[in-house]
Amino acid sequence: MKVRDKVAVVTGGASGLGHASAVALVAAGARVVVLDRDAQVVASVVHALGHGTAGQVLDVTQDAAVELAFEQIERTVGPVSVLVNCAGIADPGNVVRQGQAMPLAAFERVVAVNLLGTINCIRCAVPQMINARSDAGAKADTEAGVIINTASIAAFDGQMGQAAYAASKGGVAGMVLPLARELGDYGIRVLGIAP
């Protein structure tokens, strides 16, 4: 997909792989929107990336907030063509430590950010990709968009203390193929990376 002048949303775009993705997309000419939880860091990244970039403070686990963010992106920047899901947390922890069970909330938090946050953003971006392609009167073979999900090698070879992280990233890896099959007819590619 040629990304010049396309709207690219990068979750977790203020650091790590997300930031590197945002930098690469800006260099390729995309109009990038960085989504992350830290307002100061988002502002700093947007300033550093320069003209044509925007940022929003967002918790990807909040469904109503994500819906609103994607509506605002469409209204102010344009329909999303590229979604790069990099928002994620590791929060290592053993299931049992010194005879005490881990709080279930610790496991749930990792799954909520890494797995549910990924599908939350996908479900909000996909209608924009489909509608933009239809509105443009595109041919059936025209690409409408691309979604890149960040799994991890831990999805296949998790380490001790990574049960939550490995489970969440296994879920991210596991949904790539079914989503690709579902969205392929709309001209949307779904990819997964496992760094």
C-alpha positions as CSV (number, residue, x, y, z in Angstrom):
1,M,0.0,0.0,0.0
2,K,1.2,3.4,-0.8
3,V,0.9,5.4,2.4
4,R,1.6,8.9,1.1
5,D,-1.2,11.2,2.3
6,K,-3.0,8.3,3.9
7,V,-4.1,8.5,7.5
8,A,-2.1,6.1,9.7
9,V,-3.0,5.5,13.4
10,V,-0.4,4.1,15.7
11,T,-1.4,2.9,19.1
12,G,1.4,3.0,21.7
13,G,3.0,5.5,19.3
14,A,4.8,7.5,21.9
15,S,7.5,4.9,22.6
16,G,9.2,1.7,21.4
17,L,7.9,0.0,18.3
18,G,5.0,2.4,18.1
19,H,7.3,5.4,18.0
20,A,9.5,3.7,15.4
21,S,6.4,2.9,13.3
22,A,5.2,6.5,13.5
23,V,8.6,7.8,12.4
24,A,8.7,5.4,9.4
25,L,5.2,6.3,8.4
26,V,5.9,10.0,8.6
27,A,9.0,9.5,6.5
28,A,6.8,7.7,3.9
29,G,4.5,10.7,3.7
30,A,1.5,9.4,5.8
31,R,-0.6,11.6,8.0
32,V,0.1,10.0,11.3
33,V,-2.0,10.1,14.5
34,V,-0.2,8.9,17.6
35,L,-2.4,7.4,20.3
36,D,-0.9,6.8,23.8
37,R,-1.8,7.3,27.5
38,D,0.7,9.9,28.5
39,A,-0.3,13.5,27.5
40,Q,3.2,15.0,27.8
41,V,4.9,12.3,25.9
42,V,2.3,12.4,23.1
43,A,2.7,16.1,22.8
44,S,6.5,15.8,22.7
45,V,6.4,13.0,20.0
46,V,3.9,15.0,17.9
47,H,6.1,18.1,18.1
48,A,9.2,16.0,17.2
49,L,7.5,14.3,14.2
50,G,6.5,17.7,12.8
51,H,3.9,18.8,10.3
52,G,1.2,16.4,9.3
53,T,1.1,14.5,12.6
54,A,-1.4,14.6,15.4
55,G,-1.8,12.9,18.7
56,Q,-4.5,11.9,21.2
57,V,-4.3,10.8,24.7
58,L,-6.1,7.5,24.9
59,D,-6.6,4.3,26.9
60,V,-7.2,1.6,24.3
61,T,-9.2,-0.4,26.9
62,Q,-12.0,2.1,27.0
63,D,-14.5,1.3,24.3
64,A,-16.4,4.6,24.3
65,A,-13.2,6.6,24.4
66,V,-11.8,4.6,21.5
67,E,-15.0,5.1,19.4
68,L,-14.9,8.8,20.1
69,A,-11.2,9.1,19.2
70,F,-11.7,7.3,15.9
71,E,-14.7,9.5,15.1
72,Q,-12.6,12.6,15.8
73,I,-9.7,11.3,13.6
74,E,-12.1,10.7,10.7
75,R,-13.6,14.1,11.1
76,T,-10.4,16.1,11.6
77,V,-7.7,14.2,9.7
78,G,-9.6,11.8,7.4
79,P,-10.6,8.1,7.3
80,V,-8.1,5.6,8.7
81,S,-6.2,3.6,6.0
82,V,-3.4,2.2,8.2
83,L,-3.7,0.9,11.8
84,V,-0.6,-0.2,13.6
85,N,-1.4,-1.7,17.0
86,C,1.6,-1.3,19.3
87,A,0.0,-0.4,22.6
88,G,1.0,-3.0,25.1
89,I,2.3,-3.6,28.6
90,A,4.3,-6.5,30.0
91,D,3.8,-6.3,33.8
92,P,5.6,-9.6,34.7
93,G,4.4,-11.6,37.6
94,N,4.3,-15.2,38.8
95,V,0.9,-16.8,39.3
96,V,2.1,-17.7,42.8
97,R,4.8,-15.9,44.8
98,Q,5.8,-16.9,48.3
99,G,2.6,-18.9,48.6
100,Q,0.4,-16.1,47.6
101,A,-1.8,-16.1,44.5
102,M,-1.4,-13.2,42.1
103,P,-4.3,-10.8,42.1
104,L,-6.5,-11.6,39.1
105,A,-6.7,-7.9,38.3
106,A,-3.0,-8.0,37.4
107,F,-3.6,-10.7,34.7
108,E,-6.7,-8.9,33.5
109,R,-5.0,-5.6,33.1
110,V,-2.3,-7.1,30.7
111,V,-5.0,-8.9,28.7
112,A,-7.2,-5.8,28.6
113,V,-4.4,-3.6,27.2
114,N,-2.7,-6.0,24.8
115,L,-5.5,-8.1,23.5
116,L,-8.8,-6.2,24.1
117,G,-7.1,-2.9,23.3
118,T,-6.0,-4.3,19.9
119,I,-9.5,-5.5,18.8
120,N,-11.1,-2.3,20.3
121,C,-9.1,-0.2,17.8
122,I,-9.6,-2.6,14.9
123,R,-13.3,-2.6,15.3
124,C,-13.3,1.2,15.1
125,A,-10.9,1.6,12.2
126,V,-12.4,-1.1,9.9
127,P,-15.7,0.7,9.1
128,Q,-13.7,3.8,8.1
129,M,-11.5,1.7,5.7
130,I,-14.5,0.1,4.2
131,N,-16.6,3.2,3.8
132,A,-13.7,5.2,2.3
133,R,-13.2,2.6,-0.3
134,S,-16.9,2.5,-1.2
135,D,-17.1,6.3,-1.2
136,A,-14.2,6.5,-3.7
137,G,-16.0,4.0,-6.0
138,A,-12.9,1.8,-5.8
139,K,-12.6,-1.4,-7.8
140,A,-12.9,-4.7,-6.1
141,D,-9.1,-5.2,-6.2
142,T,-8.3,-1.8,-4.7
143,E,-6.7,-2.0,-1.2
144,A,-8.8,-0.3,1.4
145,G,-6.4,-0.5,4.3
146,V,-3.9,-2.5,6.3
147,I,-3.8,-3.5,10.0
148,I,-0.6,-4.5,11.6
149,N,-0.9,-6.2,15.0
150,T,2.0,-6.5,17.4
151,A,2.2,-9.9,19.0
152,S,5.5,-11.2,20.5
153,I,7.8,-14.2,20.5
154,A,6.4,-14.7,24.0
155,A,3.2,-15.8,22.3
156,F,5.0,-19.0,21.3
157,D,7.9,-19.2,23.8
158,G,6.9,-17.3,26.9
159,Q,9.2,-17.1,29.9
160,M,8.5,-17.7,33.6
161,G,6.5,-14.8,35.0
162,Q,5.0,-14.0,31.6
163,A,1.8,-16.0,31.7
164,A,-0.4,-12.9,31.3
165,Y,1.8,-11.3,28.6
166,A,2.2,-14.6,26.7
167,A,-1.5,-15.3,26.8
168,S,-2.4,-11.8,25.6
169,K,0.1,-11.9,22.8
170,G,-1.0,-15.4,21.9
171,G,-4.5,-14.0,21.5
172,V,-3.2,-11.2,19.3
173,A,-1.3,-13.7,17.1
174,G,-4.3,-16.0,17.0
175,M,-6.7,-13.4,15.6
176,V,-4.6,-12.3,12.7
177,L,-5.7,-15.1,10.3
178,P,-9.4,-15.1,11.1
179,L,-9.5,-11.3,10.7
180,A,-7.5,-11.5,7.4
181,R,-10.1,-14.0,6.2
182,E,-13.0,-11.8,7.3
183,L,-11.7,-8.5,6.0
184,G,-9.9,-9.6,2.8
185,D,-13.1,-9.3,0.8
186,Y,-13.2,-5.6,1.8
187,G,-9.6,-5.0,0.6
188,I,-8.1,-4.9,4.1
189,R,-4.9,-6.8,4.8
190,V,-4.3,-7.9,8.4
191,L,-0.8,-8.8,9.4
192,G,1.0,-9.8,12.6
193,I,4.5,-9.3,13.8
194,A,6.1,-11.1,16.6
195,P,9.3,-9.3,17.7
